[in-house]
């Protein structure tokens, strides 16, 4: 299957997991005759699309409740916006600086773009970010303590908060589920690490435009608490103008 396209490989991985429920990265790589790094990237794309869930060393199928979403349409839409945001966010980090990276799909794209930086220190509680930067020669990753959460492949709990309280990085880059003009920056995760907001000099929110003007379950911080909001060019001029009345906004092209 050396000549299989990425798209058909991704689809085949989903079918493989539907049959077996779970599989290790090594098993999938052997099946499709590609490197384990390629499979890690494939699995992350499937995670972003809501098709699979990462587990230690591999993945398992995500079972849908309700109608199944159109996989490749969502995958392509999300990847383009988040990739552009990730590149723009990484450009804010200079060689020799330190950054705190949140757990999430958008911050994973930031991590990918940071791979070419030199002498950068990344603090994170995301095991997906850790895996992405493992082979980045000039990036040092420092993982917080915490309790492993399989559903999002990250760490949670008081140990994370304790670790973050001792850090003061140059930049904190974090994501959100929603940005409400009345309730602020919001998340669906009750275990969201509010302590990370105090773990750096500059707070940068990375969020795709579809989440702006919506609401989620829990308030993380105010819009005014963000030094910069980085979003994609799908944002409407009216929404952009309204955001800029409260804080700085950068649109990634």
C-alpha positions as MATLAB code, in Angstrom:
seq = 'XXXXXXXXXXXXXXXXXXXXXXXXXXXXXXXXXXXXXXXXXXXXXXXXXXXXXXXXXXXXXXXXXXXXXXXXXXXXXXXXXXXXXXXXXXXXXXXXXXXXXXXXXXXXXXXXXXXXXXXXXXXXXXXXXXXXXXXXXXXXXXXXXXXXXXXXXXXXXXXXXXXXXXXXXXXXXXXXXXXXXXXXXXXXXXXXXXXXXXXXXXXXXXXXXXXXXXXXXXXXXXXXXXXXXXXXXXXXXXXXXXXXXXXXXXXXX';
ca = [
       0.000    0.000    0.000;
       3.000    2.295   -0.543;
       1.167    4.271   -3.216;
      -2.011    4.774   -1.221;
      -3.036    8.403   -0.952;
      -3.308   10.111    2.412;
      -7.049   10.462    2.029;
      -7.664    6.786    1.315;
      -5.225    5.810    4.093;
      -7.131    7.917    6.614;
     -10.385    6.351    5.511;
      -8.847    2.868    5.734;
      -7.531    3.553    9.250;
     -11.066    4.451   10.352;
     -12.402    1.221    8.825;
      -9.614   -0.747   10.521;
     -10.541    0.707   13.906;
     -14.231    0.081   13.314;
     -13.396   -3.606   12.941;
     -10.814   -3.896   15.733;
     -11.995   -1.038   18.018;
      -8.383   -0.248   19.004;
      -4.950   -0.519   17.395;
      -1.415    0.533   18.278;
       0.600    3.020   16.239;
       3.065    0.243   15.415;
       0.291   -2.046   14.143;
      -1.207    0.661   11.939;
       2.201    1.693   10.585;
       3.008   -1.916    9.695;
      -0.364   -2.399    8.008;
       0.039    0.636    5.752;
       3.834    0.394    5.391;
       4.535    3.930    6.486;
       6.485    5.399    9.407;
       5.060    5.660   12.906;
       5.465    9.440   12.698;
       3.201    9.457    9.620;
       0.601    7.457   11.533;
       0.812    9.837   14.513;
       0.005   12.704   12.165;
      -2.802   10.713   10.533;
      -4.317    9.905   13.908;
      -4.217   13.529   14.995;
      -6.133   14.533   11.862;
      -8.708   11.871   12.691;
      -8.900   13.114   16.286;
      -9.526   16.668   15.041;
     -12.316   15.371   12.831;
     -13.882   13.493   15.740;
     -13.381   10.091   14.162;
     -11.007    8.499   16.680;
      -9.772    8.974   20.242;
      -6.096    8.744   21.136;
      -5.074    6.196   23.747;
      -1.532    5.516   25.035;
       0.457    4.164   22.093;
      -2.443    4.082   19.660;
      -6.077    4.972   19.006;
      -9.614    3.684   19.324;
     -12.705    4.361   17.285;
     -15.030    7.180   18.315;
     -18.631    6.021   18.369;
     -21.124    8.589   17.196;
     -24.293    9.618   18.949;
     -26.731   10.839   16.355;
     -26.017   11.521   12.712;
     -22.476   11.012   11.480;
     -20.712   14.134   10.294;
     -19.155   14.454    6.851;
     -15.626   13.499    7.735;
     -13.451   14.901    4.972;
     -15.348   18.188    4.665;
     -14.833   18.883    8.376;
     -11.256   17.664    8.332;
     -10.224   19.945    5.482;
     -12.040   22.982    6.857;
     -10.529   22.637   10.309;
      -7.050   21.832    9.087;
      -6.775   24.889    6.854;
      -7.927   27.407    9.470;
      -5.983   25.882   12.336;
      -2.835   25.426   10.290;
      -2.799   29.113    9.348;
      -3.448   30.112   12.964;
      -0.693   27.770   14.135;
       1.848   29.275   11.741;
       0.941   32.817   12.759;
       1.110   31.969   16.460;
       4.511   30.315   16.141;
       5.838   33.455   14.471;
       5.167   35.297   17.738;
       7.689   33.070   19.513;
      11.316   34.045   19.002;
      14.300   31.737   19.190;
      15.442   31.459   22.789;
      12.009   32.162   24.285;
       9.677   30.028   26.378;
       5.999   29.276   25.775;
       3.166   27.536   27.597;
       1.005   25.497   25.198;
      -2.544   24.511   26.067;
      -4.066   21.136   25.223;
      -6.214   21.237   22.084;
      -6.305   20.835   18.323;
      -5.411   24.440   17.490;
      -2.454   24.522   19.868;
      -1.253   21.281   18.297;
      -0.902   23.179   15.020;
       1.114   25.785   16.920;
       3.404   23.008   18.165;
       3.899   21.722   14.629;
       4.952   25.158   13.449;
       7.333   25.544   16.408;
       9.384   22.528   15.325;
      11.793   24.723   13.357;
      12.507   27.115   16.247;
      15.860   27.034   18.023;
      16.426   26.937   21.777;
      12.732   27.256   22.581;
      11.277   25.792   25.780;
       7.695   24.538   25.626;
       5.761   23.897   28.830;
       2.645   21.785   28.338;
       0.210   19.311   29.877;
      -0.692   17.958   26.429;
       0.819   14.589   25.560;
      -0.117   15.213   21.928;
       2.036   18.355   21.923;
       4.807   16.343   23.565;
       4.624   13.677   20.847;
       4.604   16.323   18.108;
       7.786   17.943   19.419;
       9.636   14.777   20.427;
      11.835   14.824   17.337;
      12.294   18.622   17.229;
      16.031   18.841   17.861;
      16.189   22.402   19.192;
      12.938   22.514   21.185;
      12.900   21.411   24.813;
       9.558   20.182   26.148;
       8.780   20.270   29.853;
       5.699   18.270   30.818;
       3.704   19.147   33.919;
       2.638   16.546   36.433;
      -0.963   15.397   36.545;
      -3.428   12.574   36.009;
      -3.699   11.152   32.506;
      -7.014   11.763   30.702;
      -7.408    9.345   27.770;
     -10.247   11.228   26.048;
      -8.018   14.178   25.173;
      -4.559   12.636   25.666;
      -3.503   15.200   28.267;
      -2.944   15.685   31.997;
      -5.374   17.185   34.510;
      -5.596   17.782   38.257;
      -3.915   19.690   41.026;
      -0.426   18.598   39.961;
      -0.906   20.497   36.693;
      -1.952   23.611   38.574;
       1.026   23.298   40.907;
       3.450   22.945   38.016;
       1.974   25.919   36.177;
       2.148   28.102   39.289;
       5.948   27.843   39.225;
       6.269   28.900   35.563;
       6.529   32.401   34.104;
       7.108   31.980   30.379;
       7.371   34.646   27.693;
       4.053   33.642   26.114;
       0.998   31.560   26.987;
      -0.863   30.229   23.937;
      -4.268   28.761   24.708;
      -7.456   27.718   22.950;
     -11.175   27.927   23.655;
     -14.481   26.366   22.693;
     -16.209   29.735   22.313;
     -15.734   33.486   22.523;
     -18.863   35.221   23.783;
     -19.183   39.002   23.720;
     -21.211   38.861   26.933;
     -19.557   35.998   28.836;
     -15.989   36.062   27.567;
     -13.667   33.220   26.587;
     -15.407   29.915   27.302;
     -14.674   26.172   27.356;
     -16.648   22.942   27.646;
     -14.013   21.359   29.864;
     -14.591   21.554   33.639;
     -10.926   20.603   34.118;
      -9.591   23.512   32.056;
      -6.371   24.815   33.585;
      -7.100   28.435   34.540;
      -3.665   28.589   36.175;
      -1.984   28.641   32.771;
      -3.249   32.198   32.249;
      -0.872   33.402   34.956;
       2.057   31.313   33.700;
       3.418   33.848   31.231;
       3.900   37.521   30.403;
       1.728   37.569   27.266;
      -1.571   35.709   26.797;
      -2.455   34.733   23.227;
      -5.806   33.108   22.458;
      -5.844   30.982   19.294;
      -9.377   30.294   18.096;
     -10.951   29.637   14.713;
     -13.557   32.130   13.539;
     -16.493   29.700   13.783;
     -16.229   29.846   17.591;
     -16.400   33.627   17.887;
     -19.821   34.896   18.896;
     -20.813   31.552   20.426;
     -21.049   30.271   23.997;
     -19.856   27.178   25.851;
     -20.346   25.811   29.368;
     -17.634   27.410   31.501;
     -16.042   30.856   31.542;
     -12.240   30.766   31.313;
     -11.439   34.500   31.257;
     -12.579   37.806   29.832;
     -11.846   38.892   26.279;
      -9.997   41.834   27.789;
      -7.689   39.400   29.617;
      -6.221   38.300   26.265;
      -3.273   40.367   25.062;
      -3.939   39.077   21.548;
      -6.600   36.979   19.829;
      -5.366   35.110   16.774;
      -8.040   33.830   14.397;
      -8.486   32.953   10.711;
      -9.724   34.984    7.769;
     -13.224   33.511    8.013;
     -14.091   36.149   10.626;
     -16.618   38.737    9.469;
     -15.619   42.439    9.346;
     -18.329   43.267   11.892;
     -17.125   40.639   14.375;
     -13.503   41.650   13.870;
     -14.337   45.301   14.528;
     -16.269   44.407   17.665;
     -13.424   42.282   19.034;
     -10.894   45.031   18.365;
     -12.862   47.352   20.620;
     -11.742   45.150   23.524;
      -8.309   43.743   22.623;
      -5.798   43.287   19.821;
      -6.766   40.831   17.080;
      -4.581   39.315   14.382;
      -6.060   37.516   11.379;
      -3.956   34.663   10.016;
      -3.946   34.420    6.228;
];
